[in-house]
């Protein structure tokens, strides 16, 4: 996707899309930055198919730390947020982060 769209949602932690964690890990501290032109009312987050959007406070141009509860095995965290591209058009950034608790 376009670079300006990819900047609607940026992660300080984790740095990669798949993260392996040691056995017994029950939580991950996610650092997320919301782009300057994003629309908070379009934010959506799901963890293993369950809506967890209320755990976040998406505000354009801010960064927050959110502790994500994890279970053993594969945990899939999906995000979607709309914003305005550099050409003035609206677009959506969709990301998927995977946490594997061994």
BELGI-V801229 format. One record per residue. N is the residue number from 1. SS is DSSP state (a for helix, b for strand, c for the rest). OMEGA is omega as a letter, one per 30 degrees, with the letter a starting at -180 (NA if undefined). NEAR is the number of other ideal C-beta (glycine too) atoms within 8 Angstrom. Layout:
n: {N,N}
ss: {SS,SS}
omega: {OMEGA,OMEGA}
near: {NEAR,NEAR}
This chain:
n: {1,2,3,4,5,6,7,8,9,10,11,12,13,14,15,16,17,18,19,20,21,22,23,24,25,26,27,28,29,30,31,32,33,34,35,36,37,38,39,40,41,42,43,44,45,46,47,48,49,50,51,52,53,54,55,56,57,58,59,60,61,62,63,64,65,66,67,68,69,70,71,72,73,74,75,76,77,78,79,80,81,82,83,84,85,86,87,88,89,90,91,92,93,94,95,96,97,98,99,100,101,102}
ss: {c,c,a,a,a,a,c,c,b,b,b,b,b,c,c,c,c,b,b,b,b,c,c,c,c,c,b,b,b,b,b,b,b,b,c,c,c,b,c,a,a,a,c,b,b,b,b,c,c,b,b,c,a,a,a,c,c,c,c,c,c,c,b,b,b,b,b,b,b,c,c,c,b,b,b,b,b,b,b,b,b,b,b,b,c,c,c,c,c,b,b,b,b,b,b,b,b,b,b,b,b,c}
omega: {a,a,a,l,a,l,l,l,a,a,l,l,g,l,a,a,l,a,l,a,a,l,l,l,a,a,l,l,a,l,a,l,l,a,a,a,a,l,a,a,l,a,l,l,l,l,a,l,a,a,l,a,a,l,a,l,a,l,a,l,a,l,l,l,l,l,a,l,a,l,l,l,a,l,a,a,a,a,l,l,l,l,a,l,l,l,l,l,l,l,l,l,l,a,l,l,a,l,a,l,a,NA}
near: {5,7,5,7,12,10,9,14,14,8,12,8,7,10,5,5,7,8,10,5,10,6,6,5,9,6,8,11,9,13,10,13,10,15,13,5,8,15,9,9,4,11,14,9,12,11,11,7,5,6,7,10,9,5,7,11,5,9,7,12,6,8,8,8,7,9,8,14,7,11,8,4,6,6,13,10,13,10,14,11,15,11,15,7,12,4,4,5,6,7,12,10,16,7,10,9,14,11,14,11,13,6}
